[in-house]
Amino acid sequence: MSKTFKFNKLIRDKVYQMMLDENVQVNLKKLSNSTEVLEYFKLKLLEEAHEVASATSTEHFIEELVDCLEVIHEFAKLLGLNFTDIESARQQKLASKGGFAQRIVVESITVTEAGEFMEYHLEHADRYPEI
């Protein structure tokens, strides 16, 4: 008895061969359109981030974070970005905006004057609904 499962996601190169080695019948498409490739990388990054969020052990966190990093590295290559430049930008942002060491969660903000904070949050009302 065979069963067909919807997959429709970007996979690592060797996973495809592993499927073939297990006699899995694979219906695939090879991506060539750069817009389509970018969309699949975006979806893959979201998939891996969700898997990090569902991890429950140190080993599982490591495995899923590694997957996220691999997707980020490949995504950067696809965009023609040098990972050294990305790391440099990360360090600059760390210097200007800080990291997450203080573990601060902002539950709401009240903005009384028009300005950068007001404009940004109004433009992104889907993420920051007014209460």
matplotlib code that plots the C-alpha trace (Angstrom):
import matplotlib.pyplot as plt

x = [0.0, 1.3, 0.3, 1.0, 1.9, 1.9, 5.4, 5.9, 9.0, 12.6, 14.8, 18.5, 20.3, 21.2, 17.7, 16.5, 19.0, 18.0, 14.4, 15.5, 17.6, 14.4, 12.5, 10.3, 8.7, 9.4, 7.4, 9.6, 10.4, 13.7, 13.6, 15.1, 13.1, 14.9, 11.7, 10.3, 13.6, 13.5, 9.9, 10.9, 13.8, 11.5, 9.1, 12.0, 13.3, 9.8, 9.6, 12.9, 12.1, 8.8, 10.8, 13.1, 10.1, 8.8, 12.1, 12.1, 15.7, 19.2, 19.9, 16.7, 17.4, 20.9, 19.6, 17.0, 19.2, 21.8, 19.0, 18.1, 21.8, 22.1, 19.1, 20.4, 23.8, 22.2, 19.7, 22.6, 24.5, 21.4, 21.1, 24.8, 25.6, 28.8, 28.3, 31.1, 29.1, 26.0, 28.1, 29.5, 26.0, 24.9, 27.7, 26.8, 23.2, 24.2, 26.3, 23.5, 20.4, 21.8, 21.1, 18.6, 20.7, 18.2, 15.3, 12.9, 9.4, 7.4, 3.7, 2.4, 3.6, 1.8, 3.1, 2.0, 3.8, 4.0, 7.4, 9.4, 7.7, 4.2, 4.7, 6.3, 3.6, 0.8, 2.3, 2.6, -0.8, -1.1, 1.8, 1.1, -2.7, -3.9, -5.6]
y = [0.0, 3.4, 6.9, 10.2, 13.2, 16.9, 18.3, 21.4, 22.7, 23.4, 20.5, 20.0, 18.4, 15.2, 14.6, 14.2, 11.3, 9.8, 9.7, 8.0, 5.5, 4.6, 4.0, 7.1, 8.3, 12.0, 14.5, 17.5, 20.7, 22.4, 26.1, 28.4, 31.6, 33.8, 35.3, 31.8, 30.7, 33.7, 32.9, 29.2, 30.4, 32.8, 29.9, 27.6, 30.2, 30.5, 26.7, 26.4, 29.2, 27.4, 24.2, 26.2, 27.5, 23.9, 22.4, 21.0, 19.8, 21.1, 18.7, 19.6, 23.4, 22.9, 20.9, 23.4, 26.4, 24.8, 24.4, 28.1, 29.1, 27.0, 28.6, 32.0, 31.3, 29.9, 32.8, 35.3, 33.6, 33.7, 37.4, 37.9, 38.9, 38.2, 36.6, 38.7, 41.8, 40.4, 39.7, 43.3, 44.7, 42.5, 43.9, 47.5, 46.9, 45.3, 48.5, 50.9, 49.1, 46.5, 42.8, 40.9, 40.4, 42.4, 40.1, 43.1, 42.4, 45.5, 44.8, 48.1, 51.7, 55.0, 57.6, 61.2, 63.0, 62.5, 61.2, 58.1, 55.8, 57.0, 56.8, 53.3, 51.8, 53.3, 52.0, 48.5, 48.3, 44.6, 43.9, 46.7, 47.2, 50.2, 49.3]
z = [0.0, -0.9, 0.3, -1.3, 0.9, -0.1, 0.5, -1.6, 0.2, -0.5, 0.7, 1.3, -1.6, 0.0, 1.4, -2.2, -2.6, 0.7, -0.5, -3.7, -1.7, 0.3, -3.0, -2.4, -5.6, -5.7, -7.8, -8.0, -9.8, -10.2, -9.4, -12.0, -11.7, -9.2, -7.8, -7.1, -5.5, -3.2, -2.2, -1.4, 0.7, 2.7, 3.3, 4.3, 6.8, 8.4, 8.5, 10.3, 12.7, 13.6, 14.3, 16.6, 18.4, 18.9, 20.0, 23.5, 24.2, 23.8, 21.0, 19.2, 19.6, 18.2, 15.2, 14.3, 14.9, 12.5, 9.9, 10.3, 9.9, 6.8, 5.2, 6.1, 4.6, 1.4, 1.3, 1.6, -1.2, -3.4, -2.8, -3.5, 0.0, 1.8, 5.2, 6.6, 5.6, 7.4, 10.5, 10.4, 10.1, 13.0, 15.1, 14.1, 15.0, 18.3, 19.1, 18.1, 19.4, 21.8, 22.1, 24.2, 27.4, 29.6, 28.6, 28.3, 26.9, 26.1, 26.5, 25.2, 24.4, 24.6, 22.1, 22.8, 19.9, 16.2, 15.3, 14.3, 16.8, 16.0, 12.3, 12.4, 14.5, 12.5, 9.3, 10.9, 12.5, 11.6, 14.0, 16.5, 16.8, 18.6, 22.0]

ax = plt.figure().add_subplot(projection="3d")
ax.plot(x, y, z, "-o")
ax.set_aspect("equal")
plt.show()
